[in-house]
Amino acid sequence: MIDDVDMKILHALQCAPRLSFRHIAEVTGVSEQTAARRYHALRRSGVMRVVGLVNPAVHGKAQWVARIRSRPDRVGPLADSLAKRPDIAYANLASGGSEIICMIRSAVEAERDDILLRQLPRSASVLDVSIDLLLHPFGETGTSEWTAYGNGLTLEQVRQLTSDRPTVPAGPLRPPTDEDAPLLEALAEDGRTTHTRLAELTGWSNARVARRLEALETSGTLFYDVELLPERLGHTLNATLWLRVAPARLEQAGEALARHAEVAFAGAISGHHNLMVSVICRDAEDFYRYLTTSVAAIDGIDAYEVSIRVRRLKQAASLIFHGRLVPTASA
């Protein structure tokens, strides 16, 4: 289990994934060597990964939420095959093993049936499929990360970490070039790869690496994600809430939910339920408390459904292999 120092370092990385260990140490009140040592221990253990990702919108792709109901005795091979696809992210097995929930990256103008049937293997075990468009993610860096694992940073410490970062990318999106390939591949493997190492891989100078990263980051083309395994942090109950909220209250409800420590993601989607929320709690009682207090206090919710996750299959850039986060290529 992690201690208070680990919690603060995790929170610091969630706020500023590429921040130097020196700056993290200053804000968290530990030595630079301690910050670096604790980070590397967490990464080696497979509990967390920092990854650099290209915004799918750069390639004209949107994100679709798919719910695939399947026969429980036949779901395993189908779920594993989906998790291995590069255009599918955040794949999970839920509802007692009868439902696969995943995110598909595909063009907005594509037919929904075509998105699924063209990208996913046909299977006689599939009973029902629903696909809805992710319309808008809620929250912002420093306030919308999952932090229910324990004592993180104060609001003032978060401000110190994020004060010099724009909350919204300046745009427009800058499509990566062929020359960017080594840089982006290295960041997908380790989002904290140093400028010096990136210069070696690309054949560029450190200054050119810094300029290119700034251009890609400020335009919104390149972003960073901190992937965590909550089960390894003592939080064994993961669920997806499917909420129906009046349109006039959708923005307010989504932003309020995104600020909850238990919430890993909140987004507006198309479909019967127009708000999807990923929740991570310690156990069933903790989840019940969250539903009956924090969720109950949100105005405008008039219907809800819950999918309890049975097994995590894939994060944005990692597969879960023997209880560890590993790069998709390694697995």
Secondary structure, 3 states (H helix, E strand, C coil): CCCHHHHHHHHHHHHCCCCCHHHHHHHHCCCHHHHHHHHHHHHHCCCEEEEEEECHHHHCEEEEEEEEEECHHHHHHHHHHHHCCCCEEEEEEEHHHCEEEEEEEEECCCCHHHHHHHHCCCCCCEEEEEEEEEEEECCCCCCCCCCCCCCCCCHHHHHHHHCCCCCCCCCCCCCCCHHHHHHHHHHHHCCCCCHHHHHHHHCCCHHHHHHHHHHHHHHCCEEEEEEECHHHHCCCEEEEEEEEECHHHHHHHHHHHHCCCCEEEEEEECCCCCEEEEEEECCHHHHHHHHHHHHCCCCCEEEEEEEEEEEECECCCEEEECCEEEECCCC
